[in-house]
Amino acid sequence: MDRIIASSPDNCGAQAKNLCLLMIIDDSDKSKECLDLMESIAKMYKDDPIKFYYIHRRAIEFGNIFDEEITSFPATFIIKGKKDKYYYYESNKY
């Protein structure tokens, strides 16, 4: 099955017009389950102005990008690139 979500969040940068949902994953079963769930959600919104991306935690330097301290994975961010804003959804808070 081809994924609708991409493994490279190149389109979540400062010039991005769409919202981006970025999931940072690790090798856990929980990350794999969340990735499958995100795939289902992405299919429902494939024609809407939101894009879905994931990246492995080893491929990103958090301190250079986000102000948040990320302690659990998967971690999810909603990013509005042109506005230079993001929201960090911390799953263990809810």
C-alpha positions, 0 to 999 in steps of 0.5 A: 500500500502506498502511504499518503503521508510522507517520510520527509517533512520538506514541505513544512517549512517557512514557505508552507501554505498548508497546515502540516501534521508532523509525527515524530516516531521511534521504533516502538509498537505505539509509534507504528500503531499511530502511524497507521492511524495517521494514514487513515486520517490522511486519507480522509483529508487528502483533498484538504489544505493539510499535509501529513508527515512523519520522521524518525526521532534520530533524523531530527535535532529537536533543539534546533527546531522546537522549543519543546522538550520532547520526552515521549514518542510518538510526538505530534506537532501541527505546524503553520509554516508561513506563520512560523507557529506550531502546536505540540500535542503532548499525548501523556497530558491527556 
